[in-house]
Amino acid sequence: MNKKFVSIVLSLCMVLSCIALGGFSSLAAGTDPQDDIQGSSVLHCFNWSYNAIKANLQEIKNAGYTAVQTSPVQPPKDYNASWTDQSGQWWKLYQPIDICIADGKTWLGTKAELKSLCDAAENMGIKVIVDIVANHMANVNDSYGNQMNNISSQVNSYWRNNSDFWHINWDWANDDNNRYTMTMGSIGEPDLNTGNSEVQNAFKNLLIDCINQGVDGFRFDAAKHIELPTDSGYGSQFWPTVINGSQSSTSNNIYYYGEILNGCGTSISNYTKYMSVTDTYSSDSILVAANNGNASGMANSSYSTGAAPNKAVLWVESHDTYMGNTGSAGIKNTSSISDSTIVKAWAMVGSRANSTSLFFARPNSKMGYASSNTTWKSTAVAEVNKFKNYFEGTSEYLASYNNIAYNERGTTGVVLVNATGTTASVSVPAHKMQSGTYKDAITGNTFKVSNGTISGNIGSTGVAVVYNTGSEPVTDPTTTTPSGDTVKFTDNQNWGTVYAYFWSDSQTNMAGAWPGTKMTSLGTNSYGESIYSVNIPTGASYVVFSNGGSDQTVDITLTGAEGYYTTGSRTNGKLNAYTW
């Protein structure tokens, strides 16, 4: 979203005609197209030209990214080939003057160069996401009204001269709890009437044209400012028309996600039925925690939007937090944050299960050039990306212990971060990791898991990526013997002391008289809940967890699950238990 509020008076004479109109077409609302971009690592090639991205595809692939994201593909306001200063030009890409792919007269390149990038990326197994600005078009020299005379003269005259294509009013979308002003008002640029069928079909056909060039996915700028069918009295079919209509044009699964900054004044499910969404606060808070050396904050597994992980897009920083002041968790502008802190935060964001992880490549000082900052392809970042790819489809378990934040994936991998420094000797509770010997992919250091503890040495980056690539990752063990013959219990009832009472099929007590064996504390998880562990006696078939007194779980059959927790629900006064 364009956050530029400094007036820059530039002149450019241009005549562009690239209107794409077509018949109204949409599929049923609620269609949920999916692609393997969701849950992957995406490199945000902010301001890179198509040719610059293409030239770096091998290094992008080597760094473990499976998708790239471009800047907006539409023709920008005030383009001049000689104006290449990134800080003064980038925002113009978020003030488009037409609803089509720019064919030259943009810092990104030509339509043919976009197709060439897509072809080359496909050959390397990399997906291409392009940015789309559908909420608004360019204004007159940063005049922030929402009247016809605020529309830039550079905007294609077909759109500029017809008031039916605009929301003409003086309302500003500055209230996250007011859907009407949010969607019908201005955010600083003239607001398109996205409820108009011609506008809808123009964007649908823009997406179809992109798909025909080989594009695999789309990011929608300012998505929360475009109305939904569920917005009573002023809703529209924009999203069903554009998303379902473009998806129906191809046999490929196309990926869609929308920029939702902070609240959107409606249930997030009203958006996620059409697309994935950015989780701004969850993303920003990880970087804040990393910058503050807060391990427990880095290990926070919650999603603030309420979207499911497989509908969420996370980042460490975005182009808005780096270029502007939109950070939502305490750091408004992230440009001064060190690369080493970015790497630590990425270790947690980039290792998450199911959510898409977007790495912002800090931009070159010149428009169209690849990033001169190489953090995006550093060893630690690349190894986190490869770890995420390797453990696709497995569970996650985020936790912290003292100054270490970590994420266990499946039962054979873990990413660990020293929140307060770099090199460190660690010994932290294992919640899901199987006993064994593992290797840190960054340093080659050996890590061991034994007796419910992960131990080893983190290297100079402050990050360790620990797993063995010689075998397939193991998913949650729900039908096999618990690793190391131990079982764990999450004390979310705040018992303080937990006992395990085991018995066999013959009802023989395996651990002495009631309440059985006192369990050993392993620390806390990311929710602050205590985790306890105990060895399982040979031949045990059942277990009951209790506080040593009257409060206890129901009888539990040991199915091989590694750990158990309760939700507070009860059967005949006893707590129901569920497996990790």
VENNOR-V120613 format. One record per pair of residues at least 24 apart in sequence whose C-alpha atoms are under 8 Angstrom apart, sorted by sequence separation. I is the first residue (numbers start at 1). J is the second residue. D is the distance in Angstrom with one decimal. If there is no record, write none. Layout:
# VENNOR-V120613
<<I;J;D> <I;J;D>>
This chain:
# VENNOR-V120613
<<41;65;5.1> <42;66;6.3> <43;67;6.4> <44;68;5.9> <45;69;5.7> <46;70;6.2> <47;71;5.7> <74;98;6.5> <81;105;7.3> <146;170;5.6> <166;190;7.3> <167;191;5.5> <279;303;6.9> <280;304;8.0> <404;428;7.9> <408;432;6.6> <429;453;4.6> <430;454;5.6> <440;464;5.7> <441;465;5.5> <551;575;8.0> <553;577;6.5> <40;65;7.5> <41;66;6.0> <42;67;4.7> <43;68;4.7> <44;69;4.7> <45;70;5.5> <46;71;5.6> <74;99;6.4> <75;100;7.4> <80;105;7.2> <81;106;7.7> <145;170;6.5> <146;171;7.7> <166;191;5.9> <167;192;5.9> <279;304;6.6> <408;433;6.8> <428;453;5.6> <429;454;6.1> <440;465;5.1> <441;466;6.2> <40;66;6.5> <41;67;6.6> <42;68;5.2> <43;69;6.2> <44;70;6.5> <45;71;7.2> <74;100;5.6> <75;101;6.8> <79;105;6.2> <80;106;8.0> <81;107;7.3> <166;192;4.5> <167;193;5.1> <279;305;5.9> <316;342;6.7> <427;453;6.3> <428;454;5.2> <439;465;8.0> <440;466;4.3> <441;467;7.4> <511;537;7.4> <40;67;7.5> <42;69;6.8> <73;100;7.8> <74;101;4.9> <75;102;4.4> <79;106;6.3> <165;192;6.0> <166;193;4.3> <401;428;6.1> <427;454;5.5> <428;455;6.6> <439;466;5.4> <440;467;6.6> <510;537;6.4> <73;101;5.4> <74;102;4.9> <75;103;7.7> <79;107;7.9> <165;193;5.0> <166;194;7.9> <401;429;7.6> <426;454;7.6> <427;455;4.3> <438;466;6.2> <439;467;5.7> <37;66;7.5> <73;102;6.1> <76;105;7.9> <164;193;7.1> <165;194;7.6> <287;316;5.8> <316;345;6.2> <426;455;5.3> <427;456;6.9> <438;467;5.4> <439;468;6.2> <37;67;6.8> <75;105;6.8> <76;106;6.4> <277;307;7.7> <286;316;7.0> <287;317;7.6> <316;346;6.1> <425;455;7.5> <426;456;5.5> <438;468;5.7> <510;540;6.7> <75;106;6.1> <165;196;6.5> <243;274;7.1> <283;314;5.3> <284;315;7.5> <315;346;7.8> <384;415;7.7> <425;456;5.8> <426;457;6.0> <515;546;7.2> <164;196;7.3> <194;226;6.9> <195;227;7.8> <282;314;7.4> <283;315;5.2> <284;316;6.3> <343;375;7.7> <425;457;4.4> <426;458;7.3> <452;484;7.7> <194;227;7.6> <279;312;6.1> <283;316;5.8> <284;317;6.8> <316;349;6.9> <347;380;7.9> <351;384;6.1> <424;457;5.6> <425;458;6.3> <451;484;6.8> <515;548;5.4> <165;199;6.8> <224;258;7.6> <240;274;7.4> <276;310;7.7> <277;311;6.2> <278;312;5.8> <279;313;6.0> <280;314;7.4> <283;317;7.5> <315;349;6.6> <347;381;7.1> <350;384;6.2> <351;385;7.1> <397;431;7.4> <423;457;7.1> <424;458;5.1> <450;484;7.6> <452;486;7.8> <498;532;7.3> <500;534;7.6> <502;536;7.8> <514;548;8.0> <515;549;7.5> <73;108;7.6> <207;242;7.7> <223;258;5.1> <224;259;6.9> <239;274;7.0> <272;307;7.3> <276;311;4.3> <277;312;5.2> <278;313;4.6> <279;314;5.9> <314;349;6.7> <346;381;7.0> <350;385;6.3> <353;388;7.5> <397;432;7.4> <423;458;5.2> <424;459;6.9> <494;529;7.7> <502;537;7.5> <504;539;6.1> <505;540;7.7> <218;254;7.9> <220;256;7.7> <222;258;7.3> <223;259;5.2> <224;260;5.4> <275;311;7.2> <276;312;5.6> <277;313;5.8> <278;314;6.2> <339;375;6.7> <351;387;6.9> <352;388;7.2> <422;458;7.3> <423;459;4.6> <494;530;7.9> <504;540;4.6> <505;541;6.1> <71;108;7.8> <96;133;7.1> <204;241;6.8> <216;253;7.7> <217;254;5.2> <218;255;6.2> <219;256;6.1> <220;257;6.3> <221;258;6.5> <222;259;5.4> <223;260;6.1> <224;261;7.6> <268;305;6.7> <276;313;6.9> <343;380;7.0> <347;384;6.0> <351;388;5.1> <422;459;6.6> <423;460;4.8> <492;529;5.6> <503;540;5.3> <504;541;4.8> <505;542;7.7> <95;133;7.8> <151;189;7.9> <200;238;5.6> <204;242;4.3> <208;246;5.3> <216;254;5.4> <217;255;4.2> <218;256;4.9> <219;257;5.1> <220;258;4.6> <221;259;5.4> <222;260;6.7> <268;306;6.7> <269;307;7.0> <343;381;6.3> <346;384;7.9> <350;388;6.8> <354;392;7.6> <422;460;5.0> <423;461;7.2> <424;462;7.5> <491;529;6.0> <492;530;7.2> <502;540;6.1> <503;541;6.1> <504;542;6.3> <47;86;8.0> <94;133;6.5> <98;137;7.5> <146;185;7.6> <150;189;7.9> <151;190;6.0> <203;242;6.3> <204;243;7.1> <207;246;6.0> <211;250;7.8> <216;255;6.4> <217;256;5.6> <218;257;6.4> <219;258;5.6> <220;259;6.0> <222;261;7.9> <268;307;6.4> <272;311;6.6> <353;392;7.1> <354;393;7.5> <422;461;5.6> <423;462;5.7> <490;529;6.6> <491;530;5.3> <502;541;7.4> <503;542;5.4> <96;136;7.9> <97;137;5.9> <146;186;6.1> <150;190;6.6> <195;235;7.4> <201;241;7.2> <219;259;7.2> <224;264;5.8> <230;270;7.2> <322;362;7.9> <353;393;7.5> <418;458;7.6> <422;462;3.8> <490;530;6.0> <491;531;6.2> <502;542;5.6> <503;543;6.6> <95;136;7.4> <96;137;5.1> <97;138;5.8> <145;186;7.5> <183;224;7.3> <184;225;7.7> <195;236;5.0> <197;238;8.0> <200;241;6.6> <201;242;6.9> <204;245;6.3> <205;246;7.2> <208;249;6.7> <288;329;6.8> <314;355;6.8> <318;359;7.9> <319;360;6.9> <353;394;7.1> <417;458;7.9> <421;462;6.2> <422;463;7.5> <490;531;4.7> <491;532;7.5> <502;543;4.4> <95;137;5.3> <96;138;5.5> <146;188;7.8> <148;190;7.8> <182;224;7.6> <183;225;4.3> <184;226;7.9> <194;236;7.6> <195;237;6.8> <200;242;6.3> <204;246;5.7> <228;270;7.3> <263;305;7.6> <288;330;6.7> <313;355;5.7> <314;356;6.1> <315;357;5.8> <316;358;7.7> <317;359;7.5> <318;360;5.8> <353;395;6.4> <416;458;7.8> <489;531;5.8> <490;532;6.5> <501;543;5.4> <502;544;6.7> <47;90;7.0> <95;138;4.3> <145;188;6.8> <146;189;6.9> <147;190;7.0> <182;225;5.3> <183;226;5.1> <184;227;7.8> <195;238;6.1> <228;271;7.7> <284;327;6.3> <285;328;7.7> <288;331;6.6> <312;355;5.1> <313;356;4.6> <314;357;5.1> <315;358;4.9> <316;359;6.9> <317;360;6.3> <353;396;5.9> <419;462;7.5> <488;531;6.8> <489;532;5.2> <500;543;6.4> <501;544;5.2> <95;139;7.4> <144;188;4.6> <145;189;7.2> <146;190;4.9> <183;227;5.4> <194;238;6.2> <284;328;6.2> <285;329;5.1> <309;353;7.4> <310;354;4.8> <311;355;6.6> <312;356;6.3> <313;357;6.0> <314;358;6.1> <315;359;6.1> <316;360;7.7> <352;396;6.9> <418;462;5.1> <488;532;5.4> <489;533;6.5> <500;544;5.7> <501;545;6.5> <143;188;7.7> <144;189;5.9> <145;190;7.1> <146;191;6.7> <284;329;5.6> <285;330;7.7> <309;354;5.5> <310;355;5.1> <313;358;7.0> <315;360;7.6> <417;462;5.7> <418;463;6.5> <488;533;4.3> <500;545;4.7> <142;188;7.8> <143;189;7.8> <144;190;7.7> <291;337;7.6> <309;355;4.8> <310;356;7.7> <417;463;4.6> <487;533;5.7> <488;534;6.6> <499;545;5.6> <500;546;6.6> <142;189;7.7> <281;328;5.7> <284;331;7.8> <298;345;7.2> <416;463;5.7> <417;464;6.6> <486;533;6.6> <487;534;5.7> <498;545;6.7> <499;546;5.3> <280;328;7.1> <281;329;6.0> <415;463;7.2> <416;464;5.1> <435;483;6.3> <486;534;5.5> <487;535;6.5> <498;546;5.7> <499;547;6.1> <299;348;7.2> <415;464;5.7> <416;465;6.6> <434;483;5.1> <435;484;6.1> <486;535;4.3> <487;536;6.6> <498;547;4.9> <499;548;5.9> <139;189;5.3> <291;341;6.1> <298;348;6.9> <415;465;4.6> <416;466;7.9> <433;483;7.8> <434;484;7.1> <485;535;5.8> <486;536;5.3> <497;547;5.8> <498;548;6.7> <138;189;6.1> <139;190;6.1> <290;341;6.2> <414;465;6.3> <415;466;6.0> <485;536;5.5> <496;547;7.6> <497;548;7.4> <137;189;6.3> <138;190;6.8> <173;225;7.6> <179;231;7.5> <290;342;8.0> <413;465;7.8> <414;466;5.2> <495;547;5.6> <136;189;6.0> <137;190;5.9> <413;466;5.6> <414;467;6.7> <136;190;5.6> <137;191;6.9> <180;234;7.6> <287;341;7.6> <290;344;6.6> <413;467;4.5> <97;152;7.9> <136;191;4.5> <137;192;7.0> <287;342;7.1> <290;345;5.7> <352;407;7.7> <412;467;6.1> <413;468;7.7> <135;191;6.2> <136;192;4.9> <257;313;7.9> <351;407;7.2> <353;409;7.8> <412;468;7.6> <489;545;7.9> <73;130;6.6> <97;154;6.1> <98;155;6.1> <135;192;5.8> <348;405;8.0> <431;488;7.6> <49;107;6.3> <50;108;5.7> <51;109;7.5> <68;126;7.3> <70;128;7.7> <72;130;6.4> <73;131;6.3> <74;132;7.3> <97;155;4.1> <98;156;5.7> <134;192;7.6> <287;345;5.4> <348;406;7.2> <383;441;6.5> <49;108;3.9> <50;109;6.1> <66;125;7.0> <67;126;5.0> <68;127;6.3> <69;128;6.0> <70;129;6.4> <71;130;6.5> <72;131;4.2> <73;132;6.6> <74;133;7.7> <96;155;7.6> <97;156;6.1> <135;194;7.1> <286;345;6.0> <348;407;6.9> <383;442;6.7> <47;107;7.5> <48;108;6.5> <49;109;5.9> <66;126;4.8> <67;127;4.3> <68;128;5.2> <69;129;4.5> <70;130;5.0> <71;131;5.4> <72;132;5.3> <134;194;7.8> <413;473;7.8> <47;108;7.0> <65;126;7.6> <66;127;6.3> <67;128;5.7> <68;129;6.0> <69;130;5.6> <70;131;6.1> <72;133;6.7> <77;138;6.3> <98;159;7.9> <412;473;6.3> <51;113;6.6> <67;129;7.2> <69;131;7.2> <286;348;7.9> <380;442;6.1> <411;473;7.6> <412;474;6.3> <50;113;6.1> <54;117;5.3> <61;124;7.6> <286;349;7.6> <379;442;6.6> <410;473;6.7> <411;474;5.7> <50;114;5.7> <53;117;7.3> <57;121;6.9> <351;415;7.2> <410;474;5.5> <411;475;6.4> <61;126;7.3> <410;475;4.7> <411;476;6.6> <12;78;5.9> <51;117;6.8> <54;120;6.9> <58;124;7.9> <262;328;7.4> <283;349;7.6> <410;476;5.8> <411;477;7.8> <11;78;6.7> <12;79;7.2> <50;117;6.0> <54;121;7.3> <57;124;7.8> <348;415;7.5> <10;78;6.5> <12;80;7.5> <347;415;6.8> <134;203;7.2> <347;416;7.7> <348;417;7.9> <347;417;7.1> <344;417;6.3> <490;563;7.6> <492;565;7.3> <493;566;7.8> <344;418;8.0> <487;561;7.8> <488;562;6.3> <489;563;5.5> <490;564;6.3> <491;565;7.0> <492;566;6.9> <344;419;7.5> <487;562;5.4> <488;563;4.3> <489;564;4.9> <490;565;4.9> <491;566;7.9> <492;567;7.7> <493;568;7.5> <78;154;8.0> <486;562;7.4> <487;563;5.6> <488;564;6.3> <489;565;5.9> <490;566;7.5> <77;154;6.9> <387;465;7.2> <481;559;7.7> <482;560;5.1> <19;98;7.4> <20;99;7.4> <394;473;7.7> <480;559;7.2> <481;560;4.5> <482;561;6.1> <483;562;7.1> <18;98;7.1> <19;99;6.5> <20;100;7.0> <394;474;7.3> <395;475;6.7> <479;559;5.7> <480;560;4.6> <481;561;7.5> <482;562;5.1> <18;99;7.2> <19;100;6.7> <380;461;7.2> <384;465;6.5> <394;475;5.1> <395;476;6.7> <452;533;7.7> <478;559;6.4> <479;560;5.0> <480;561;7.2> <16;98;8.0> <18;100;5.8> <383;465;6.7> <391;473;6.0> <393;475;7.7> <394;476;7.1> <478;560;5.3> <479;561;6.7> <380;463;7.0> <390;473;7.2> <477;560;6.4> <478;561;4.5> <380;464;8.0> <477;561;5.6> <478;562;7.5> <130;215;7.1> <179;264;7.3> <476;561;7.7> <477;562;6.7> <128;214;7.9> <129;215;6.3> <132;218;6.8> <134;220;7.1> <135;221;7.4> <176;262;7.5> <177;263;7.2> <179;265;5.6> <4;91;6.5> <128;215;5.4> <129;216;5.8> <130;217;6.4> <131;218;5.8> <132;219;6.0> <133;220;6.2> <134;221;7.0> <135;222;6.4> <176;263;5.3> <177;264;6.8> <178;265;6.0> <179;266;7.4> <3;91;7.6> <127;215;7.5> <128;216;5.3> <129;217;4.3> <130;218;5.1> <131;219;4.7> <132;220;5.1> <133;221;5.2> <134;222;7.9> <135;223;7.3> <176;264;5.5> <177;265;4.3> <2;91;5.7> <127;216;5.8> <128;217;6.3> <129;218;5.1> <130;219;6.2> <131;220;6.1> <132;221;6.1> <133;222;7.5> <176;265;5.5> <177;266;7.9> <2;92;8.0> <37;127;7.3> <127;217;7.7> <129;219;6.8> <131;221;6.9> <135;225;6.7> <135;226;6.1> <2;94;5.5> <1;94;6.4> <2;95;7.3> <429;522;5.3> <95;189;7.7> <429;523;6.9> <118;213;6.9> <119;214;6.6> <118;214;5.1> <118;215;6.2> <301;398;6.3> <115;213;4.7> <300;398;7.0> <114;213;7.0> <115;214;6.2> <299;398;5.3> <300;399;7.8> <299;399;5.4> <299;400;6.1> <478;579;8.0> <100;202;8.0> <99;202;6.5> <100;203;7.9> <296;399;7.1> <99;203;6.5> <296;400;5.2> <476;580;7.8> <101;206;6.9> <295;400;5.8> <296;401;7.7> <100;206;5.3> <295;401;7.6> <299;405;5.6> <99;206;6.6> <295;402;7.3> <298;405;6.2> <299;406;6.6> <101;209;7.8> <295;403;5.3> <299;407;7.5> <101;210;7.4> <294;403;7.2> <295;404;5.6> <296;405;6.5> <293;403;7.6> <295;405;4.8> <347;463;7.0> <344;461;7.9> <343;461;7.9> <344;462;6.9> <344;463;6.4> <340;461;7.0> <401;523;6.6> <295;418;7.7> <401;524;7.1> <295;419;5.4> <400;524;7.0> <294;419;6.2> <399;524;7.0> <400;525;6.3> <129;255;7.9> <293;419;4.6> <294;420;7.6> <399;525;4.5> <400;526;6.3> <293;420;4.7> <398;525;6.9> <399;526;4.7> <398;526;6.0> <290;419;6.1> <432;562;6.9> <10;141;7.9> <9;141;5.8> <431;563;7.9> <8;141;6.3> <7;141;6.1> <8;142;7.4> <7;142;5.5> <6;142;7.3> <5;142;6.9> <15;154;7.7> <17;156;6.7> <19;158;8.0> <14;154;6.9> <16;156;6.4> <13;154;7.7> <15;156;7.6> <24;197;7.0> <22;198;7.8> <25;201;7.9> <21;198;6.8> <24;201;6.3> <23;201;7.0> <22;201;5.9> <21;201;6.0> <22;202;7.1> <20;201;7.9> <21;202;5.1> <20;202;5.2> <19;202;7.1> <22;205;7.2> <21;205;6.9> <20;205;6.1> <20;206;6.9> <30;240;7.7> <29;240;5.4> <28;240;7.1> <27;240;6.6> <31;244;6.8> <26;240;5.9> <27;241;7.2> <33;247;7.5> <26;241;4.5> <29;244;7.7> <25;241;6.1> <26;242;7.5> <28;244;7.5> <24;241;7.6> <27;244;5.2> <38;255;7.5> <26;244;5.7> <27;245;6.3> <35;253;5.4> <37;255;6.6> <26;245;4.7> <34;253;6.0> <35;254;6.2> <1;221;5.7> <25;245;5.8> <33;253;6.2> <34;254;6.7> <35;255;5.6> <1;222;5.7> <27;248;7.6> <33;254;6.6> <34;255;6.1> <33;255;6.9> <301;526;6.7> <300;526;5.3> <299;526;5.5> <300;527;7.2> <297;526;7.8> <296;526;6.1> <32;273;6.0> <33;274;7.7> <31;273;6.8> <32;274;5.8> <33;275;7.9> <30;273;5.0> <31;274;6.5> <32;275;7.2> <29;273;7.9> <30;274;6.1> <29;274;7.8> <107;367;6.2> <108;368;5.8> <107;368;5.3> <39;310;6.7> <38;310;6.7> <38;311;7.5> <46;319;7.3> <86;363;7.8> <90;367;7.3> <86;364;7.2> <87;365;7.2> <89;367;7.5> <86;365;5.2> <85;365;6.2> <86;366;4.9> <85;366;5.1> <86;367;4.9> <84;366;5.2> <85;367;6.2> <84;367;5.0> <84;368;7.9> <41;350;6.9> <63;376;7.9> <39;353;6.6> <40;354;7.8> <42;356;7.4> <44;358;6.5> <46;360;7.2> <63;377;5.4> <39;354;4.3> <40;355;7.4> <41;356;6.2> <42;357;6.1> <43;358;6.0> <44;359;5.8> <45;360;7.1> <46;361;6.6> <63;378;7.7> <38;354;6.9> <39;355;4.5> <40;356;5.1> <41;357;4.9> <42;358;4.8> <43;359;5.0> <44;360;4.8> <45;361;5.9> <46;362;7.4> <47;363;6.9> <52;368;7.1> <63;379;7.8> <3;320;7.6> <38;355;6.4> <39;356;4.2> <40;357;6.2> <41;358;6.1> <42;359;6.1> <43;360;6.4> <44;361;5.9> <46;363;6.2> <52;369;6.2> <53;370;7.0> <60;377;7.2> <65;382;7.9> <2;320;8.0> <38;356;5.1> <39;357;7.0> <41;359;7.4> <43;361;6.9> <49;367;7.9> <52;370;5.6> <59;377;7.4> <63;381;7.5> <64;382;5.5> <1;320;7.1> <37;356;7.2> <48;367;6.9> <49;368;4.3> <63;382;4.3> <64;383;7.3> <4;324;8.0> <47;367;5.8> <48;368;4.4> <49;369;6.4> <62;382;7.6> <63;383;7.4> <65;385;6.4> <3;324;6.5> <47;368;5.4> <48;369;5.1> <49;370;7.5> <64;385;4.9> <65;386;7.9> <47;369;7.1> <48;370;5.1> <63;385;7.0> <64;386;5.0> <47;370;7.8> <48;371;7.4> <63;386;7.6> <45;370;7.4> <64;389;7.6> <45;371;7.7> <43;376;7.7> <41;385;6.2> <41;388;7.7> <40;388;7.4> <41;389;8.0> <40;389;7.0> <39;392;7.7>>
